[in-house]
């Protein structure tokens, strides 16, 4: 009656081993570290950089507890914060001799101290939120007026190209505030132009103005188009910020929209506020310009006398290149960039896809400049670098462009990544900045741990005193529940915050409630005269329905918090929902397995160690006496 088959015991044992294995990494804590990542989109962190870092630390006699290269850069794990600060300064001087033109980002960070054998099993510690790990918090204001201005500037070029393609003559197109004005010399041309613009630009509102020879067609964006533009600006800026922050290797950064025009950025573990601000402000802009191939112009520019309307840049190979200032096309017109191969030469290439307006502009430019070089310039922090400068072989239409020649497969992948990175859709500024030190985070962890520990101890003391052996079994099941919950959070690489710790404490209380229901049901069966074995069986069977109902209703509330909440509320909901699932397993399956091991093998059981029980007839005997 109260015996489990072997496979159920095996499942419980495997679950406990799993819980121990994936909970263990959280006990090792974190070590101070220095991380080296790329300071420019065209600079790579590879094994050569790793060798330079190793040589720098060895020359200074700074010991480290681990140094390695991963997808985000070089990471050096150090023994204490003094060595961390000293190593950062030395590596910074070695890799960035020119502080004004830093090639690499050298930042302070925290890394897990888990042994390698656990990491090889993908047993990693939970991510800790900003309130537990320390780090930096930024609130950024997106300049929506700047986004609108940028869109109107692009619209001016679109209208100019559209009217030229339709052979409509105008007297000038200019942006005036938040509208674009087209001038005409006669009413018939203006009427024709209005019809063309209405057919091709449905997002515009048109109004006719002026008299005589000074006729105007004023165009403004519709309110719904402005709203879409603002939503796109927020989303594109968040994507660009995410790409930049990933270079710093921050574990679980928080990038979320707040209100209509603000973005919250939280970087747990980052201690260097200046570097974090540098990362946020380091957004690249792509521009396509024509190369100035005038004979002797490059030499004159190197001598400090560049031709008017041209700038001197450096190609990726280090060769000087003179590029015209006039921007033919910007990265806003680029919709996709993928690495591939040239169909004819089978050399590595990058395939670009432009939007409709970009395709028209590119077609005109390539038709007028066959045989000339076209430069793709990446601008960061006000400084430009030529990614590639291919020769235009023929007119390119259809919006699909191929860049090939003198590049390896790796360079093609890197170039495609750079071109996909795009630029900010609107300017941003930091309006709020907060730094939480690691010591404050450690204090929060300590307080949260103590609160959970004392709560667990109080529950354990009460259960053992009130239910004796069954109370001890309930406490063991509760410990397994805590083990399973932490293991799942670690396996899912969830982010634990202070509200998450509160959810763990709540999960313990809810989990013990299920054991109380079971124990009281067994007591009730014994009071009704059932045998001990029958009481155990019936108690678990009948209590399960009540436990399931109560947990399902609580789970529904947790799922609602998970679906509609954000930030700390969402973190609480994740732990809360997982805690309900683990408490069901531990309270019903684990505790039943332990009780079956204790009582299931006994053929005759006279009594159960479940505390004081009122039995039928005891009151009658007391009255008779």
C-alpha positions in Angstrom: 0.0 0.0 0.0 2.7 2.5 1.0 5.6 1.3 -1.2 7.0 3.1 -4.1 8.5 1.2 -7.1 12.2 1.5 -7.6 11.9 3.9 -10.5 10.2 6.5 -8.4 13.0 6.4 -5.8 15.5 6.7 -8.7 13.7 9.8 -10.0 13.8 11.4 -6.5 17.5 10.6 -6.1 18.3 12.0 -9.5 16.3 15.2 -8.7 18.3 15.7 -5.5 21.6 15.1 -7.3 20.5 17.5 -10.0 19.6 20.1 -7.3 22.9 19.8 -5.5 24.9 20.0 -8.8 23.3 23.1 -10.1 23.0 24.8 -6.7 26.7 24.3 -5.9 28.0 27.1 -8.2 26.1 29.7 -6.2 28.2 28.9 -3.1 31.6 29.9 -4.7 30.8 33.6 -5.0 32.5 36.0 -7.5 36.0 37.3 -8.0 37.1 40.8 -9.0 38.1 40.8 -12.7 39.3 43.0 -15.6 37.7 42.7 -19.0 39.1 43.8 -22.3 36.7 44.3 -25.2 36.7 46.1 -28.5 36.7 49.9 -28.3 35.8 50.2 -32.0 33.6 48.2 -34.2 36.5 47.6 -36.6 38.9 46.4 -33.9 38.9 42.7 -32.8 40.0 41.1 -29.6 41.8 37.9 -30.4 44.6 35.7 -29.2 47.2 38.4 -29.9 45.5 40.7 -27.5 45.4 37.9 -24.9 49.1 37.4 -25.3 49.7 41.2 -24.7 47.6 41.1 -21.6 49.4 38.0 -20.2 52.8 39.6 -20.9 51.8 42.9 -19.2 50.7 41.2 -16.0 53.7 38.9 -15.9 56.1 41.9 -16.3 54.4 43.7 -13.4 54.3 40.5 -11.2 50.5 40.6 -10.8 49.2 37.1 -10.1 45.8 36.1 -11.5 43.5 33.2 -10.8 42.5 32.7 -14.4 42.7 34.4 -17.8 40.8 33.4 -20.9 39.4 34.6 -24.2 35.7 34.3 -25.0 33.2 35.8 -27.4 33.1 39.1 -25.5 36.9 39.6 -25.1 39.7 38.8 -22.7 38.8 38.3 -19.0 41.3 38.3 -16.2 40.2 36.9 -12.8 42.2 38.4 -9.9 42.5 37.7 -6.2 41.5 41.0 -4.7 40.3 44.5 -5.6 43.8 46.1 -5.2 45.2 43.7 -7.8 42.1 44.4 -10.0 42.7 48.2 -10.0 46.4 47.9 -10.6 45.9 45.4 -13.4 43.3 47.7 -15.1 45.6 50.7 -15.1 48.6 48.7 -16.6 46.5 47.0 -19.2 44.9 50.3 -20.2 48.3 51.9 -20.7 49.6 49.0 -22.7 46.6 48.6 -25.0 45.6 52.3 -25.3 48.8 54.4 -25.5 46.7 57.2 -27.0 43.9 57.9 -24.5 42.2 60.2 -26.9 41.8 57.4 -29.5 41.2 54.3 -27.4 41.2 51.0 -29.4 40.0 48.8 -26.5 37.7 49.1 -23.6 39.3 48.0 -20.3 36.7 47.7 -17.6 36.2 46.4 -14.1 33.9 43.5 -13.7 33.0 40.5 -11.5 33.3 36.8 -12.6 32.1 33.6 -11.1 34.6 31.7 -9.0 33.1 28.3 -9.8 35.6 25.5 -10.6 36.1 24.5 -14.2 34.5 21.1 -13.8 31.2 22.6 -12.8 31.4 25.1 -15.7 32.1 22.3 -18.1 28.8 20.7 -17.0 27.0 24.1 -17.7 26.4 24.4 -14.0 26.6 28.2 -13.6 25.5 30.5 -10.8 22.4 32.6 -11.0 22.7 36.0 -12.4 22.3 38.6 -9.7 20.4 41.8 -10.3 21.6 45.3 -9.7 20.4 45.5 -6.1 22.4 42.3 -5.2 25.5 42.5 -7.4 26.1 46.2 -7.6 26.5 48.0 -10.9 25.2 51.1 -12.7 21.7 52.3 -13.6 21.0 54.9 -16.3 17.9 56.6 -17.5 18.2 57.9 -21.0 16.0 60.5 -22.7 15.4 59.9 -26.4 15.2 63.2 -28.4 12.0 62.6 -30.4 12.3 66.0 -32.0 15.7 64.9 -33.3 14.2 61.7 -34.7 11.6 63.8 -36.5 14.2 66.2 -37.9 16.2 63.2 -39.2 13.2 61.8 -40.9 12.3 65.1 -42.5 15.8 65.5 -43.8 15.6 62.0 -45.4 12.1 62.9 -46.7 13.5 65.9 -48.5 15.9 63.6 -50.4 13.1 61.2 -51.2 10.8 63.9 -52.6 13.7 65.3 -54.7 14.4 61.8 -56.2 10.7 61.1 -56.7 10.0 64.3 -58.6 13.1 63.9 -60.7 12.1 60.3 -61.7 8.6 61.6 -62.7 10.1 64.6 -64.7 8.4 67.2 -62.5 10.3 70.5 -62.4 10.4 72.4 -59.1 12.0 75.5 -57.8 13.6 73.9 -54.7 12.9 71.6 -51.8 13.8 72.7 -48.2 12.9 71.7 -44.7 11.2 74.5 -42.7 10.8 73.5 -39.1 8.6 70.4 -38.9 7.6 70.5 -42.5 9.2 70.1 -46.0 8.3 72.8 -48.5 8.4 72.3 -52.3 8.4 75.5 -54.4 6.9 75.7 -57.9 6.5 78.4 -60.6 3.1 77.4 -61.9 -0.1 75.9 -60.6 -0.3 73.0 -63.1 3.1 71.7 -62.1 2.2 71.9 -58.4 -1.1 70.1 -59.0 0.7 67.3 -60.8 3.4 67.1 -58.1 0.7 66.9 -55.4 -0.9 63.9 -57.1 2.4 62.1 -57.4 3.3 62.8 -53.8 -0.1 61.6 -52.6 0.2 58.4 -54.5 3.8 57.6 -53.4 3.9 59.1 -49.8 0.8 58.1 -48.0 2.2 59.3 -44.6 2.3 62.9 -45.7 -0.3 65.6 -45.3 -0.2 68.2 -48.2 -1.3 71.8 -48.2 -1.0 74.4 -51.0 0.3 77.8 -50.2 1.6 81.0 -51.9 0.4 83.1 -54.8 1.7 84.2 -58.2 5.2 82.9 -59.1 5.9 81.8 -55.5 3.7 78.7 -55.2 4.4 76.1 -52.5 3.4 72.6 -51.5 3.9 72.2 -47.8 4.2 68.6 -46.6 3.9 67.4 -43.0 3.9 63.9 -41.4 0.5 62.6 -40.3 0.0 62.1 -36.5 -0.1 58.3 -36.9 3.1 58.4 -38.9 4.8 60.5 -36.2 3.7 58.0 -33.6 5.1 55.1 -35.7 8.3 57.0 -36.1 8.7 57.6 -32.3 8.0 53.9 -31.6 10.6 52.9 -34.2 13.1 55.3 -32.7 12.8 53.8 -29.3 13.0 50.2 -30.6 16.0 50.9 -32.9 17.9 52.7 -30.1 17.2 49.8 -27.7 18.6 47.4 -30.3 21.7 49.5 -30.9 22.3 49.8 -27.1 21.9 46.1 -26.7 24.6 45.5 -29.4 27.0 47.9 -27.7 26.4 46.5 -24.2 27.0 43.0 -25.4 30.6 44.0 -26.2 31.1 44.6 -22.5 30.0 41.1 -21.6 27.5 42.2 -19.0 25.5 39.3 -17.6 21.8 39.9 -18.1 21.7 43.6 -18.8 18.3 45.3 -18.4 17.3 47.5 -21.4 13.7 48.5 -21.1 11.4 51.3 -22.3 10.0 53.6 -19.7 7.2 55.8 -20.8 7.0 57.1 -24.3 10.5 58.5 -24.8 12.8 57.0 -22.1 15.0 53.9 -21.9 16.2 52.3 -18.7 19.6 50.6 -18.8 20.9 48.5 -15.9 24.4 46.9 -16.0 24.8 44.5 -13.1 28.5 43.9 -12.1 29.9 46.9 -13.9 31.8 49.0 -11.4 33.3 51.6 -13.8 30.6 54.2 -14.5 32.8 56.2 -16.9 33.4 53.1 -19.1 29.7 52.3 -19.0 28.8 55.7 -20.2 31.4 55.4 -22.9 29.8 52.2 -24.1 26.3 53.8 -24.2 27.5 56.8 -26.1 29.6 54.7 -28.6 27.1 54.2 -31.4 28.3 53.9 -35.0 26.9 55.7 -38.0 27.4 54.3 -41.5 27.8 56.6 -44.5 28.4 55.8 -48.2 30.6 58.4 -49.9 32.6 58.7 -53.2 36.4 58.4 -53.1 38.3 61.5 -54.3 40.7 60.0 -56.8 42.2 63.3 -58.0 45.9 62.8 -58.8 48.2 64.0 -56.0 45.2 64.8 -53.7 46.1 62.1 -51.2 49.7 63.4 -50.9 48.5 66.9 -50.4 46.0 65.8 -47.7 48.8 64.0 -45.9 50.8 67.2 -46.0 48.0 69.0 -44.2 46.3 70.5 -47.2 43.3 68.4 -48.2 41.2 69.5 -51.2 38.1 71.4 -50.4 35.1 69.1 -49.8 37.2 66.0 -49.0 38.5 64.3 -45.8 41.4 62.0 -45.3 40.6 58.6 -43.8 42.4 55.3 -43.3 41.3 52.0 -44.8 41.2 48.9 -42.6 44.6 47.9 -44.0 46.1 51.1 -42.9 46.4 52.8 -46.3 45.3 56.5 -46.6 42.2 57.2 -48.6 40.7 60.6 -49.6 36.9 60.6 -49.4 34.5 63.3 -50.4 32.5 64.9 -47.6 29.2 64.7 -49.5 27.2 61.7 -48.1 25.5 59.7 -50.8 23.7 57.3 -48.6 23.4 56.6 -44.8 22.9 53.4 -42.8 19.3 54.2 -42.3 18.6 53.1 -45.9 20.2 49.7 -45.2 17.7 46.9 -44.3 20.0 43.9 -44.2 23.6 42.8 -44.7 24.7 39.2 -44.9 28.0 37.5 -45.6 28.3 35.3 -48.6 30.3 34.6 -51.8 30.6 36.1 -55.2 28.7 34.0 -57.8 31.4 34.4 -60.4 34.7 34.5 -58.6 33.5 32.6 -55.5 35.4 35.1 -53.3 34.0 36.2 -49.9 31.5 39.0 -50.3 28.8 41.0 -48.4 25.3 41.2 -49.8 23.4 44.3 -48.9 19.7 45.1 -49.2 18.5 48.7 -49.4 15.0 50.1 -49.0 13.1 51.6 -51.9 14.4 55.2 -51.6 18.0 53.9 -51.0 17.7 51.6 -54.0 16.8 54.6 -56.3 19.6 56.7 -54.9 22.1 53.9 -55.2 21.1 53.2 -58.8 21.6 56.8 -59.8 25.0 57.1 -58.1 26.4 53.9 -59.5 25.1 54.8 -63.0 27.0 58.1 -62.9 30.2 56.8 -61.3 31.1 53.5 -63.1 34.8 52.8 -62.7 35.2 54.9 -59.6 35.6 53.8 -56.0 32.9 54.1 -53.4 33.8 54.2 -49.7 31.7 52.8 -46.8 32.7 54.9 -43.8 32.0 53.9 -40.2 31.9 56.9 -37.9 32.4 56.5 -34.1 32.9 59.2 -31.6 33.3 61.7 -34.4 36.1 59.8 -36.0 35.6 57.9 -39.2 37.2 54.7 -40.6 36.7 53.2 -44.1 35.4 49.7 -43.8 35.8 49.0 -47.5 36.1 50.9 -50.7 35.1 48.8 -53.7 35.1 49.8 -57.4 31.8 50.4 -59.1 31.8 48.0 -62.1 28.3 48.8 -63.4 25.0 50.4 -62.6 23.4 48.6 -59.6 19.6 48.6 -59.4 17.0 46.6 -57.5 18.2 47.5 -54.1 20.6 44.5 -53.8 24.3 45.4 -53.6 27.4 43.1 -53.4 30.7 44.2 -51.8 33.6 41.9 -52.7 37.3 41.8 -53.3 40.3 41.7 -51.1 38.5 40.3 -48.0 38.6 37.0 -46.2 35.6 35.1 -44.9 36.1 36.4 -41.4 36.3 40.0 -42.8 33.1 39.5 -44.7 31.4 38.3 -41.6 32.7 41.3 -39.6 31.8 43.8 -42.3 28.2 42.4 -42.5 28.0 42.7 -38.7 29.1 46.3 -38.8 26.7 47.2 -41.5 23.8 45.6 -39.7 24.6 47.4 -36.5 23.1 50.6 -37.9 23.0 53.9 -36.0 20.8 55.6 -33.4 17.4 56.6 -34.8 17.4 59.6 -32.5 19.9 61.3 -30.2 19.8 60.4 -26.5 21.1 61.9 -23.3 21.6 60.5 -19.8 19.2 62.2 -17.4 19.6 60.0 -14.4 22.6 57.9 -13.2 23.0 55.7 -10.1 25.8 53.5 -9.0 25.3 50.6 -6.5 28.6 49.4 -5.1 29.4 45.7 -4.7 29.6 46.1 -0.9 26.0 47.3 -0.8 25.0 44.4 -3.0 26.9 42.0 -0.7 25.0 43.5 2.3 21.7 42.9 0.5 22.6 39.3 -0.2 23.6 38.7 3.4 20.4 40.2 4.7 18.3 38.2 2.2 20.2 35.0 3.0 19.7 35.6 6.8 16.0 36.3 6.4 15.5 33.1 4.4 17.7 31.1 6.8 15.9 32.2 10.0 12.6 31.8 8.4 13.5 28.2 7.4 14.8 27.5 11.0 11.6 28.8 12.6 9.5 26.7 10.3 11.7 23.6 11.0 11.5 24.1 14.8 7.7 24.4 14.7 7.2 21.4 12.4 9.4 19.0 14.3 7.9 20.1 17.7 4.3 19.7 16.4 4.5 16.8 14.1 7.6 14.9 15.4 8.9 12.5 12.8 6.4 13.6 10.1 7.5 17.2 10.9 11.2 16.2 10.3 10.2 14.6 7.0 8.4 17.8 6.0 11.5 19.8 6.9 13.7 17.6 4.7 11.1 17.9 1.8 11.2 21.7 2.4 15.0 21.7 2.1 14.7 19.7 -1.1 12.2 22.3 -2.4 14.7 25.1 -1.8 17.4 23.1 -3.5 15.3 22.4 -6.6 14.2 26.1 -6.8 17.8 27.5 -6.7 18.9 24.8 -9.1 16.2 25.7 -11.6 17.0 29.4 -11.4 20.6 28.6 -12.0 19.9 26.3 -14.9 17.6 28.9 -16.5 20.2 31.6 -15.8 17.4 33.7 -14.3 18.3 37.0 -12.6 17.8 37.1 -8.9 16.9 40.4 -7.2 15.7 41.4 -3.7 12.0 40.8 -4.8 13.2 37.3 -5.9 14.6 36.6 -2.5 11.2 37.6 -1.1 9.5 35.2 -3.5 11.8 32.4 -2.2 10.8 33.1 1.4 7.2 33.1 0.3 7.7 29.8 -1.6 9.0 28.2 1.6 5.9 29.2 3.5 3.6 27.9 0.8 5.5 24.6 0.4 5.2 23.9 4.2 1.5 24.6 4.0 1.1 21.6 1.7 2.9 19.3 4.2 0.7 20.7 7.0 -2.4 19.7 5.0 -1.0 16.2 4.5 -0.1 15.7 8.1 -3.4 17.0 9.4 -5.3 14.7 7.0 -3.3 11.7 8.3 -4.2 12.8 11.9 -7.8 13.0 10.9 -7.8 9.5 9.5 -6.2 8.2 12.7 -8.8 9.9 14.8 -11.5 8.3 12.6 -10.1 4.9 13.5 -8.1 4.1 10.4 -5.0 1.9 10.7 -1.6 3.7 10.5 -0.9 2.4 7.0 -4.3 3.2 5.7 -4.1 6.7 7.3 -0.9 7.4 5.5 -2.3 6.2 2.1 -5.6 8.0 2.5 -4.1 11.2 3.9 -1.8 11.7 0.9 -4.5 10.7 -1.6 -7.1 13.1 -0.2 -4.8 16.0 0.6 -3.5 16.0 -2.9 -6.6 17.5 -4.4 -6.7 20.3 -2.0 -3.0 21.0 -2.5 -3.4 21.0 -6.2 -6.4 23.4 -6.2 -4.7 25.9 -3.9 -1.5 25.9 -5.9 -3.2 26.3 -9.2 -5.1 29.4 -8.1 -1.8 30.9 -6.8 -0.1 29.9 -10.0 -2.7 31.8 -12.0 -1.9 34.9 -10.1 1.8 34.4 -10.6 1.3 34.0 -14.3 -0.7 37.2 -14.5 2.2 39.0 -12.7 4.6 37.4 -15.2 2.6 38.4 -18.2 1.8 42.0 -17.3 4.5 42.9 -14.8 8.0 44.3 -15.6 11.2 44.8 -13.8 11.2 43.7 -10.1 7.6 42.5 -10.3 8.5 40.2 -13.2 11.5 38.9 -11.3 9.3 38.1 -8.3 6.8 36.3 -10.5 9.4 34.1 -12.1 10.6 32.8 -8.7 7.1 32.6 -7.4 5.9 30.4 -10.3 8.9 28.1 -10.2 8.5 27.8 -6.4 4.9 26.6 -6.8 6.0 23.8 -9.2 8.9 22.7 -7.0 6.8 22.7 -3.9 4.2 20.4 -5.5 7.0 17.9 -6.3 8.8 18.1 -2.9 5.7 18.2 -0.7 3.9 15.3 -2.4 6.5 13.1 -4.1 9.7 13.6 -1.9 7.9 13.5 1.5 5.9 10.5 0.4 9.0 8.7 -0.7 10.6 9.3 2.7 7.5 8.2 4.6 7.3 5.1 2.5 10.9 4.3 3.3 10.3 4.6 7.0 6.9 2.9 7.3 6.2 1.2 4.0 8.5 -1.8 4.8 6.8 -2.6 8.2 4.2 -5.3 8.0 2.6 -4.2 11.3 2.6 -0.6 12.5 1.0 0.1 15.8 1.4 4.0 15.8 2.7 6.9 13.9 5.1 9.6 15.2 2.9 12.5 14.1 2.3 14.3 17.4 -0.5 14.2 20.0 -3.7 12.9 18.5 -7.2 12.9 20.0 -8.7 9.4 19.7 -12.3 8.3 19.7 -13.5 7.2 23.1 -10.9 9.1 25.1 -13.4 11.8 26.0 -16.0 9.3 27.1 -13.5 7.5 29.4 -12.5 10.9 30.9 -16.1 11.6 31.7 -16.7 8.2 33.2 -13.7 8.5 35.5 
